[in-house]
Structures are given as C-alpha cells and as structure tokens.
Amino acid sequence: MTRSKGSLDSLVRRPRRNRKGVAVRSMVAETDLLPRNLVLPLFLIDGKEKREPIGAMPGVARFSIDLAIGEARKAFAVGIPSLALFPRIDDKKKDSFARESKNPDNLLLRAVREIKSAVPELSIITDVAMDPYSTDGHDGLVRDGQVVNDDTLPILAEMAVAKAKAGADWVAPSDMMDGRVGAIRRALDDGGYTDTSILSYCAKYASAFYGPFREALDSAPRSGDKKTYQMDPANRREAMREARLDIAEGADALMVKPALCYLDVVADFSRKFELPIAAYFVSGEYSMICAAAEKGWLDRRRALLESHLSVRRAGASIIFTYAALELAGWLNE
C-alpha cells in the first residue's frame, strides 16, 4: 500500500499490524483458554432422575447421582478434566458437628464412588467444610455463638479422610480455619492416602458474590456472617501470608475465590509461587453475566469467554466455573 502525501515516515512501529486478521491475531496471542483449564462444579441431590433448576443461576441445576454421571460424561467428552462436587443435604441429616459428612453412604461419598466408576479418567475434587452438613451453616464448629478454630480441625481432617477413602483425587478445604491444611495432610498421610492432593482455598474472601451458591445448597449461616474467618476484601498482602502458610503445611495447589474481583491476587500468586493456581468464577459472577445477557445488555458468549480469559491472563491455570460446558463447546469449535 502506497503512503499518502504527508504521511509520517517515522511511524515504523505499528502495533496494529499484529491485529490485521484472525490468523495473525491467533499466532501472536499471549494467553489461551482451553477446556483442560476448566473445572465443572456439580450440585448433588438425593433421588433418581432428578434435575432441579436453580433460579438464581440460569442454566445450572442440582442433579441426582444418576443424572450427574451423565453430566460427568459430557464434561469428559469435551475435554474438561475435573469435576467439583457439592451436595445439598437434607436438614434432618444436619447437626452441629457435621456428623453426616463422615457417613460412608452419604450423598457426596456415594457420588464420588459412582462417578469414578462410570468415568474413571475424570479427576474428582471434593470440598472440605462443615457448612453443607451443619445446622449452624458455618464452615467451622460453632460454640457460644463463635466459630472456634482448633476444635474444627479434627472434624475437617476426618471429613477429608472419608472423601479420600471414597476415591476423591483432591480434597479442597474451603473453610479458612487456621492450620487446617496441615491437619488434613497429617490425617491423609496417617490413613495411607499420601497420593490424595490438597487444593487449598487459601484466599477465600467474604464476598457478596456467593449468594446464588448458598441458594443452591441451602447453606447460608443461620446467624452472623463469615467475616471472622473468610478474608476482608480490602486485603491483598494478607493473601500472600495465607498462601505461604498453606504451602508450608502441604498444599498442592492454591485457590483464589472469587475470581474477577481478585485478579490482582491471582496475579500475585502466579508470580510468587510455583504451585498451580486456581480461581473460582463464583455464582454471583456467573449470574450477573447471565442476567445482563438476558436483558440484552451484553453478548453472553463473548462476555463469558472474555471474562474467563482474563482469569487465565492473570495467571490461573485452573478455573472453577458453572459455564464450563458452554465454554468448552465454544472453545472446541
């Protein structure tokens, strides 16, 4: 193309040359988002052939185990390597000590065994916290109105061992109690589960974006809030302290939750630590995009792809997301 009269001969650096077409943009792209980066969370309910849509999370539902196996097969078929399982527990089975969490025939542990049997190639991640099983709705043991730390640790350790025994590949403590990674690692090793990995929710913030998730599991606190153990959204350096402690205690991967509001923390972890970094694209982040798309205010596909790419760009190699099946389908086109 000839230069017009008066064009700037000195303009030799033109970044737009690297954006001039699809092939060029693809060749010079700095970040990729692939199905293997995704983890599909699945909500579980008791029963057979049951699928219960979750009103606050468009396109997401609770599944009985038989239907969850079908979702697991879909995930594996599109290249998603991992599932994260979350059970909705009947209130009649809850108590202050989360005893149902150790019942070998409980909903979650049955699901782990049956999904692993049906799709053994998938990696199964199981949450470790008391709230789904607790009448108090807190992640730790409540005594005299306070969530107590040290007495919670043996309960979490026993929960983790039960999940490992059922065949979980990962246990993911999301409770934010001090010292829980070390307590869980010791219990797993003492039980002979040295190959069971720990994915620590080490920077889990007290976020407004968890609301739809709590509807999905009916796990909201019965009193108070979670601010004495989940992190203050104002704090960034504190996350580094949490990460160093969890690494020292034996964590195999680190989680930042939520994702979008805490990309700076994801980036900090990616730069500073050698462990794999995960981020959870939480229910509120997912639902606000869905709601805006339903209003016609943005393009659902483009917004979901862009927002998840931003999490990868910040440094997360693992992304928990309710859009995993959709994303993988688009990425495979």
Secondary structure, DSSP 8 states (H G I E B T S, - for coil): ----TT--TT----GGGGGSSHHHHHHH-S----GGGEEEEEEE-SSSS-EEE-TTSTT-EEE-HHHHHHHHHHHHHTT--EEEEEE---GGG-BTT-GGGG-TTSHHHHHHHHHHHH-TTSEEEEEE-STTTBTT--SSEEETTEEESTTTHHHHHHHHHHHHHHT-SEEEE-S--TTHHHHHHHHHHHTT-TT-EEEEEEEEB--GGGHHHHHHHT---SSS-STTTSB-TT-SHHHHHHHHHHHHHT-SEEEEESSGGGHHHHHHHHHH--S-EEEEE-HHHHHHHHHHHHTTSS-HHHHHHHHHHHHHHHT-SEEEETTHHHHHHHHT-
